[in-house]
Amino acid sequence: MSAALAVQDAAHAAAAATGGHGPNLVPVVTLLAAAVIAVPLFKRLGLGAVLGYLAAGLLIGPSVLGLIHDPATILQTAELGVVMFLFIVGLEMRPAHLWQMRRQIFGLGVLQVGLAMVLLTPAGVALGLDWAQAWVAGTGFVLTSTAIVMQMLVERKQLASPAGQKVVSILLLEDLLIVPLLAIVTFIAPGGHDGGHVALGWQARVLNIGLALGAFLVLLAVGRWLLNPLFVLLSAARSREVMTAAALLVVLGAALWMDLGGLSTAMGAFIAGVMLAESSFRHQLEADVEPFKGLLLGLFFLAVGMSMDLTVIAAQWRLVLASVVAYMLLKSAAIYAVARLVKSSHEMALERMVLMAQGGEFAFVLYAAATSVGLMEAEVNSVYTAVIILSMVLSPLMLIAHGRWVSRCARRRINESERDYDTEMDHSPVIIAGFGRFGQMVGRLLLANGVVSTIMDSDAQHIESMRQFGFHVYYGDATRLDLLQAAGAAQAKVLVVAVDDKEAAMTIVERARQAYPHLQVLARAYDVSHYYELRKIGAHVAQREVYESSLRLGRHVLEVLGVGAYEAKEMADGFRLANERQVDAFARMREKAEFKDYIQAVRTSREELERQLREETAHRGKEGHDWEASERRARDERP
């Protein structure tokens, strides 16, 4: 506690020191430092960026160190991150694609939201609320956090997947619901009064609904007919700053327009993105908005963490804990039931359940509206705001736990379904140890030329996937001599070591050379150092895994620069031969020389090699090389 007070006093002193001499940078530096420290740490621990932001916000917020005193103000600004995030999501969804999702949005979304409301409202009554408050509290929890779910989908590269698109559909429906939900809150306000403010009559409410619909239609029209011509006009100025300003104007202007119409600002940005999804400026807009989105979205998560009031949680911890557990369990049950009802698999339903089990940021808006019209007491608002924030904090942890549980179950299924290592294998002259992306190319080349190989791999799940494509792969660990013997190493001619584990490759080469001296061992090398080690322990051939593909790409670069195809091939072949001689010489030198001498020798030899190649190229140029003849020879050599 004393350390926290010391940090707080230091921050206050720094803030006072800046008075009258410029802007107060202490809060800005504090927020940036918290993000820079916490997010890499949590990502290294495998906990994800979202949880890092939330934890950092809690630490610097009023409940712990108190370095930031007004998280509500920061949260209002940071919600622009959610707005920009939905704009970028909208850019990825063309109107035709969105129209194809209509059944998911209004079918799947309505089913999930409706069932969750039916389950959560009685739970609120059981926790001591009246029916109106229970409905507001439960409905707020039904509205999932768009920011958290979208960010986790992006981190897991699932946003464009079918499962991710279903989640996006539900989130869109929930965002659309905020408008009618706010109208319902006003309708059921007790007595229509609160603090002297008279609730709106039905005529005014109908007028507001019409205003919202009009704002929506106007935004659609502007996006359809005006935005693309606007960017065509602005692009003529050839000013990056103007285009960035225009991108921000579109996002924030659409959000403001929808807000004035009584709708969600995030929905306005999303619609603007959808309207520009077909634009030729889509990628430029995304690049301009992306830095602002990332920074403000991180600030949003920091503000949510800062908003967690530990005093409320401590005073009402039983109610908060019971509400979090009950709401998350019941919402999860609703999500899982609807997913299974629409024929999703158990695994997909479970993942969607864990992903969407939390409450969301729109609950804060709904609770504030209910409090302002007297439907929800201020203390109840504080408690259930804490419930929402706590569920948002728990959501990344649940997803991590779910991922680990799924991995453990998958390994258990493999162990239960798979027998022990294969000890009876068909024999052939070639044994391939490891059938990943490297081993597959070797095996397919041999098979295409009539050579059937004995293939071993130690990944049972990978073997099953390969068998679906017709490959006969045995389950075996090539580091074990008994399994090499079972694969026919005593009679084979060649052993191809294509495993992607450097240490395992070293073990296989060393043991195979000792036990089967007649066997030609050809190994995949990860890099030059691994190449040296493999040659040292007896591999007859060691092939660096990206060497040939890099040379081929270099040939294409030369051709693009104007060198003839045949000449580029000769240059690459010359480099290959010189480099192979060089690496072999280095391998011998490396065992004898000191490290500094070895580095100097590598540098000198590299410079000499490049000088020789330049001189040879220049000599060819002086002789007047016939580029057209080179091209003809290159065409003749092509299959």
RASULUR-V972342 format. One record per pair of residues at least 12 apart in sequence whose ideal C-beta (glycine too) atoms are under 7 Angstrom apart, sorted by the first residue. I is the first residue (numbers start at 1). J is the second residue. D is the distance in whole Angstrom. If there is no record, write none. Layout:
I	J	D
I	J	D
This chain:
4	64	7
4	65	5
7	65	5
7	67	7
8	65	6
8	66	5
8	67	7
11	26	6
11	30	7
11	67	5
14	26	5
27	68	6
30	60	6
30	67	5
30	68	6
31	299	7
31	302	6
34	56	4
34	59	7
34	60	5
34	302	7
35	53	6
35	56	6
35	298	5
35	302	7
38	52	4
38	53	7
38	55	6
38	56	4
39	52	4
39	53	6
42	55	7
46	400	7
47	396	7
47	400	6
48	155	6
48	396	5
48	400	7
49	155	7
50	148	6
50	151	6
50	152	7
50	301	6
50	396	5
51	396	4
51	397	7
53	298	6
53	301	3
53	302	5
53	305	7
54	301	6
54	304	6
54	305	4
54	393	5
55	305	6
56	302	6
56	305	6
57	301	7
57	302	4
57	303	6
57	304	6
57	305	2
57	306	4
58	305	4
58	306	7
58	308	5
60	306	7
61	305	6
61	306	3
61	308	7
63	308	6
63	309	6
63	310	4
63	311	7
68	306	6
71	303	5
71	306	3
71	307	5
72	307	7
74	299	7
74	303	4
74	306	7
75	303	4
75	307	6
78	296	6
78	299	4
78	300	4
78	303	5
79	300	6
80	296	5
81	293	6
81	296	3
81	297	3
81	299	6
81	300	4
82	146	6
82	147	5
82	266	5
82	297	7
82	300	6
82	361	7
83	251	6
83	255	5
83	265	5
83	266	5
83	269	4
84	251	6
84	269	7
84	289	5
84	292	6
84	293	4
84	296	6
85	147	7
85	150	6
85	293	5
85	297	5
86	146	7
86	266	5
86	269	5
86	270	4
86	273	7
87	251	5
87	269	4
87	270	7
87	272	6
87	273	4
87	289	6
88	273	7
88	286	6
88	289	6
88	290	7
88	293	6
89	150	7
89	270	7
89	273	7
90	269	7
90	270	4
90	271	7
90	272	7
90	273	2
90	274	4
90	277	7
91	273	4
91	276	6
91	277	5
91	282	5
91	285	7
91	286	6
93	274	6
93	277	6
94	277	4
94	278	6
95	274	6
95	277	7
98	274	6
101	165	7
101	169	5
104	166	6
104	169	4
105	169	5
105	172	5
105	173	5
106	173	7
108	166	6
108	169	6
108	170	6
108	338	7
108	342	6
109	169	6
109	170	5
109	173	3
109	174	7
110	173	7
111	338	5
112	170	6
112	334	6
112	335	6
112	338	5
113	142	6
113	173	7
113	174	6
113	177	7
115	334	4
115	337	7
115	338	6
116	142	4
116	331	5
116	334	4
117	138	6
117	139	6
117	142	6
119	330	4
119	333	7
119	334	5
120	138	3
120	141	6
120	142	6
120	327	6
120	330	6
120	331	7
121	134	5
121	135	5
121	138	5
123	138	7
123	326	5
123	327	7
123	330	6
124	137	5
124	138	5
127	319	7
127	322	6
127	323	6
127	326	7
129	380	7
132	188	6
132	375	6
133	375	7
133	376	5
133	380	6
136	185	7
136	366	6
136	367	7
136	370	5
136	375	6
136	376	6
137	384	5
139	181	6
139	366	7
140	359	6
140	363	3
140	366	5
140	367	6
140	384	7
140	388	7
141	327	5
141	331	7
141	359	4
141	363	6
141	388	7
142	331	7
143	174	5
143	359	7
143	360	5
143	362	4
143	363	6
144	171	6
144	174	6
144	356	5
144	358	7
144	360	5
145	358	6
145	359	7
145	360	4
145	361	6
145	392	5
146	171	5
146	175	7
146	266	7
146	360	6
147	297	6
147	300	6
147	361	6
148	358	7
148	392	6
148	395	6
149	167	6
149	171	6
149	355	6
149	356	6
151	297	7
152	355	7
152	396	7
152	399	6
153	167	7
163	348	5
163	351	7
163	352	7
167	352	6
167	355	6
167	356	7
175	264	5
175	266	6
175	267	5
176	267	7
178	264	5
178	362	5
178	365	7
179	212	6
179	262	6
179	263	5
181	366	6
182	366	7
182	369	5
183	205	6
183	209	7
185	366	7
185	369	5
185	370	5
185	373	7
185	375	6
186	199	6
186	200	6
186	205	7
186	373	6
188	375	7
189	373	4
189	374	6
189	375	5
190	374	6
190	375	6
193	374	7
194	372	6
194	373	5
194	374	4
199	373	6
208	262	5
211	261	6
211	262	6
212	261	5
212	262	5
212	263	5
214	261	7
215	257	6
215	258	6
215	260	7
215	261	3
215	263	6
216	261	7
216	263	7
219	254	6
219	257	6
219	258	7
219	268	6
219	271	6
220	271	7
223	271	7
223	272	6
223	275	3
223	276	7
224	275	6
227	250	7
227	275	6
227	276	6
228	279	5
231	246	7
231	279	7
231	281	5
234	246	5
243	284	6
243	288	6
244	288	4
247	285	5
247	288	4
247	289	5
248	292	7
250	272	6
251	269	5
251	272	6
251	289	6
254	268	4
254	269	5
254	271	7
254	272	4
255	268	5
255	269	5
304	389	6
304	392	6
307	389	6
308	386	7
308	389	5
309	382	7
309	386	6
312	382	5
312	383	6
312	386	5
313	386	5
316	383	5
319	383	6
320	383	6
320	386	5
320	387	6
320	390	7
323	384	7
323	387	5
324	387	5
324	390	5
324	391	6
327	387	7
328	357	5
328	391	6
331	357	6
332	353	5
332	357	5
335	352	6
335	353	4
335	356	6
336	349	5
336	350	7
336	353	5
339	352	5
351	402	7
354	398	5
354	399	5
354	402	4
355	399	6
357	395	6
357	398	7
358	391	4
358	392	5
358	394	7
358	395	4
359	387	7
359	388	4
359	391	5
359	392	7
363	388	5
364	385	6
367	381	5
367	384	6
367	385	6
414	460	5
414	461	6
418	460	5
418	475	6
421	475	6
421	476	5
421	477	6
421	483	6
422	474	4
422	475	5
422	476	6
423	486	5
424	486	7
425	454	6
425	474	5
425	486	6
425	487	5
425	488	7
426	454	6
427	454	6
427	488	3
427	491	6
428	452	5
428	453	6
428	454	5
429	492	6
429	493	4
429	494	6
430	446	6
430	451	6
430	453	4
430	454	7
430	492	7
430	493	7
430	494	5
430	496	7
431	453	7
431	454	5
431	456	7
431	487	5
431	488	7
431	489	6
431	492	5
431	495	5
431	496	7
432	453	5
432	455	5
432	496	5
432	498	6
433	456	5
433	478	4
433	495	7
433	496	7
433	497	5
433	498	6
433	499	6
433	508	6
434	457	6
434	497	7
434	498	4
434	499	4
434	500	7
435	455	5
435	457	5
435	466	6
435	473	5
436	498	7
436	500	6
438	498	5
438	524	5
438	545	6
439	496	7
439	498	3
442	496	6
442	498	6
443	455	6
454	487	5
454	488	6
455	471	7
455	473	5
455	474	7
456	474	5
456	476	4
456	478	5
456	487	6
457	473	5
458	476	7
458	477	5
460	475	6
463	475	6
478	508	5
479	504	6
479	507	5
479	508	6
479	511	7
481	511	6
481	515	6
484	512	6
489	512	7
489	516	5
489	519	6
490	516	6
492	519	6
493	520	6
494	520	5
494	522	6
495	512	5
495	519	5
495	521	5
496	522	5
497	509	6
497	521	7
497	523	4
497	524	6
498	524	5
502	526	5
502	530	5
505	523	6
505	524	7
505	534	7
506	533	6
506	534	7
506	537	6
509	521	5
509	523	5
509	534	6
509	537	6
509	538	6
509	539	5
510	537	5
513	537	7
513	538	4
520	540	5
521	538	7
521	539	5
521	540	5
522	540	6
522	541	4
523	539	4
523	542	5
524	543	6
524	545	6
525	542	4
525	543	6
525	544	5
525	545	7
526	545	7
527	544	7
528	544	7
528	583	7
531	544	6
531	583	7
532	587	5
532	590	6
535	587	5
551	572	5
551	576	6
554	572	6
555	568	5
555	569	6
555	572	5
558	571	6
564	627	4
564	630	4
564	631	5
564	634	7
565	631	6
565	634	4
566	630	4
566	631	6
566	633	5
566	634	4
567	625	7
567	627	7
567	630	5
569	634	7
574	613	6
574	616	7
575	613	7
578	609	5
582	605	6
582	609	6
586	602	6
589	601	6
